[in-house]
Amino acid sequence: MNPLRRIIDWLRQLLSGSGGSVPGPQLQITKQFVYTMVNNICLSTDMKILYLIDDGRAIAFPLDERKGILIGTLKGQLSVATAFELPTAPHESADLEELTSSRSGATNLVMSASSDKRQVKLSTAKTAWSAVFHPTRLTLSLVGATEVEIRSREDERPTEYKAEAVSFDLRDNVMNIRRIGDVILIRTLSRED
């Protein structure tokens, strides 16, 4: 018998589980489930670029664009697009002017939000922000951790770890996000806006 043919017969017996003379453990084929990975968003370490991670590629969106970028969902997947115009409501214009005119590093808060989370300000001065998307709930959360100090002496008190988190419901809303100085400004817009 041809040596190649013997190897093929041996592999066939091994995979099918038949033929009692096959040495070693028997291979069993089990049913596999394939899950589609949902895309996600991440921010660069300098908090100046937002990346949409999708299908093996990272698409960059600069956060310092004047009009910002829009984040929403399309059939359960995150979608990111450059905004055509800067969405402003009359009651937000004074607050936006104050934020635009403030100097870099003027904010002391890590995060501030309006009561309805229609407008959120995230400081980037000593904070790194990460994004987490929950596909079942269609919720995008941003988690920030303040800068961690490393101490060399054992008798010094350890620095407390503080994390801030804010979540946005993307079922009926779209987010407009942009960076002004050391602040990332996020505004939640209804899909009709």
C-alpha positions as CSV (number, residue, x, y, z in Angstrom):
1,M,0.0,0.0,0.0
2,N,1.2,3.5,-0.8
3,P,2.6,5.3,2.3
4,L,0.5,8.4,1.6
5,R,-2.6,6.2,1.4
6,R,-1.7,4.6,4.8
7,I,-1.5,8.1,6.4
8,I,-4.8,9.1,4.9
9,D,-6.5,5.9,6.1
10,W,-5.0,6.4,9.6
11,L,-6.2,10.0,9.7
12,R,-9.7,8.9,8.6
13,Q,-9.8,6.2,11.3
14,L,-8.6,8.7,13.9
15,L,-11.2,11.3,13.0
16,S,-14.1,8.9,12.7
17,G,-13.2,7.0,15.9
18,S,-13.4,3.6,14.1
19,G,-10.6,1.0,13.8
20,G,-9.4,-0.2,17.1
21,S,-5.8,-0.3,16.1
22,V,-5.3,3.5,16.1
23,P,-2.7,4.4,18.7
24,G,-3.2,7.3,21.2
25,P,-6.3,9.1,22.4
26,Q,-9.4,9.2,20.1
27,L,-10.3,12.6,18.7
28,Q,-13.9,13.6,19.1
29,I,-15.5,16.3,16.9
30,T,-17.9,18.4,18.9
31,K,-20.4,21.0,17.6
32,Q,-18.9,24.5,17.6
33,F,-20.8,27.7,18.0
34,V,-19.6,30.8,16.2
35,Y,-20.3,34.1,17.9
36,T,-20.0,37.3,16.0
37,M,-17.8,39.8,17.8
38,V,-19.5,43.2,18.3
39,N,-17.3,46.1,17.3
40,N,-16.1,48.5,20.0
41,I,-14.6,51.9,20.6
42,C,-11.3,52.9,22.3
43,L,-9.6,56.1,22.9
44,S,-5.9,56.9,22.3
45,T,-3.7,57.3,25.3
46,D,-3.4,61.0,24.8
47,M,-7.3,61.2,24.5
48,K,-7.1,63.0,21.2
49,I,-8.3,60.2,18.8
50,L,-11.3,57.9,19.1
51,Y,-10.9,54.5,17.3
52,L,-13.8,52.4,16.0
53,I,-12.5,48.8,16.1
54,D,-14.4,46.8,13.5
55,D,-13.7,43.7,11.4
56,G,-9.9,43.7,12.0
57,R,-9.3,47.4,11.4
58,A,-9.1,50.5,13.5
59,I,-10.7,53.6,12.0
60,A,-9.4,56.9,13.5
61,F,-11.7,59.9,14.3
62,P,-9.9,63.0,15.8
63,L,-11.7,64.3,18.8
64,D,-10.6,67.9,18.3
65,E,-12.8,68.5,15.2
66,R,-14.9,71.6,15.7
67,K,-18.2,69.8,14.9
68,G,-17.2,66.6,16.8
69,I,-18.2,63.1,15.9
70,L,-21.4,61.2,16.3
71,I,-21.7,57.7,18.0
72,G,-24.8,55.6,17.6
73,T,-26.0,52.1,16.9
74,L,-27.1,50.5,13.7
75,K,-28.6,47.0,14.0
76,G,-26.9,46.4,17.3
77,Q,-23.4,47.5,16.2
78,L,-21.7,50.8,17.1
79,S,-21.5,53.4,14.3
80,V,-19.2,56.4,14.2
81,A,-19.4,59.3,11.8
82,T,-18.1,62.8,11.5
83,A,-20.8,65.4,12.4
84,F,-22.0,67.7,9.6
85,E,-22.9,70.5,11.9
86,L,-22.4,71.4,15.6
87,P,-25.6,70.5,17.4
88,T,-26.4,73.2,20.0
89,A,-29.6,74.0,21.8
90,P,-30.3,77.5,23.0
91,H,-29.8,76.7,26.7
92,E,-26.4,75.0,26.0
93,S,-24.8,77.9,24.1
94,A,-23.8,79.9,27.2
95,D,-22.2,76.8,28.8
96,L,-20.5,75.9,25.6
97,E,-19.0,79.4,25.3
98,E,-17.7,79.2,28.9
99,L,-16.1,75.8,28.2
100,T,-14.5,77.0,24.9
101,S,-13.1,80.2,26.5
102,S,-11.7,78.3,29.5
103,R,-8.0,77.8,29.6
104,S,-6.4,74.3,29.2
105,G,-6.3,72.6,32.6
106,A,-8.8,75.0,34.2
107,T,-11.2,72.3,35.2
108,N,-10.7,70.6,38.6
109,L,-13.4,68.0,38.2
110,V,-12.8,64.6,36.6
111,M,-16.3,64.4,35.4
112,S,-19.4,66.7,35.5
113,A,-22.8,66.0,34.1
114,S,-26.1,67.6,33.9
115,S,-28.9,65.9,35.8
116,D,-30.3,64.3,32.7
117,K,-26.8,63.4,31.2
118,R,-27.6,65.5,28.1
119,Q,-24.2,67.2,28.6
120,V,-21.2,65.6,30.2
121,K,-17.7,67.0,30.6
122,L,-14.7,64.6,31.1
123,S,-11.4,66.0,32.2
124,T,-8.3,64.6,30.4
125,A,-5.8,66.5,32.7
126,K,-4.9,63.5,34.9
127,T,-7.4,60.9,33.7
128,A,-7.4,58.2,31.1
129,W,-10.8,57.2,29.8
130,S,-11.8,53.8,28.3
131,A,-15.0,52.8,26.5
132,V,-17.1,49.7,27.1
133,F,-20.1,48.8,24.9
134,H,-22.8,46.4,26.1
135,P,-24.5,45.1,23.0
136,T,-27.6,43.6,24.7
137,R,-28.5,46.8,26.5
138,L,-27.1,49.1,23.7
139,T,-25.2,51.1,26.3
140,L,-21.9,52.8,25.9
141,S,-20.0,53.4,29.2
142,L,-16.9,55.6,29.7
143,V,-14.7,54.7,32.6
144,G,-12.0,57.0,33.8
145,A,-9.2,56.4,36.3
146,T,-7.3,59.2,37.9
147,E,-3.5,59.2,37.7
148,V,-1.9,56.6,40.0
149,E,1.1,57.6,42.1
150,I,3.9,55.1,42.7
151,R,5.5,55.3,46.1
152,S,8.9,54.0,46.9
153,R,8.7,53.8,50.7
154,E,6.6,51.2,52.6
155,D,5.6,53.6,55.4
156,E,3.8,56.0,53.1
157,R,0.1,55.7,52.7
158,P,-1.0,54.1,49.4
159,T,-2.9,56.3,47.0
160,E,-6.5,55.5,46.8
161,Y,-7.7,54.4,43.4
162,K,-10.7,56.4,42.1
163,A,-12.6,55.6,39.0
164,E,-15.4,57.6,37.4
165,A,-18.0,56.1,35.1
166,V,-20.8,57.4,33.0
167,S,-23.2,55.4,30.8
168,F,-25.2,56.4,27.7
169,D,-28.3,54.7,26.4
170,L,-27.9,54.4,22.6
171,R,-31.3,52.8,21.8
172,D,-33.0,56.2,21.2
173,N,-30.0,58.5,21.4
174,V,-26.9,59.5,19.5
175,M,-23.8,60.9,21.2
176,N,-21.9,64.0,19.9
177,I,-18.3,63.9,21.3
178,R,-15.4,66.3,20.9
179,R,-12.4,67.6,22.7
180,I,-11.9,71.2,23.7
181,G,-8.6,71.9,25.5
182,D,-8.4,69.4,28.4
183,V,-12.1,68.5,28.3
184,I,-14.0,66.0,26.3
185,L,-17.5,67.3,25.8
186,I,-20.3,64.7,25.2
187,R,-23.8,65.7,24.3
188,T,-26.6,63.2,24.1
189,L,-29.0,63.9,21.3
190,S,-32.3,62.2,20.5
191,R,-32.4,60.6,17.1
192,E,-34.8,63.3,15.9
193,D,-32.3,66.1,16.6
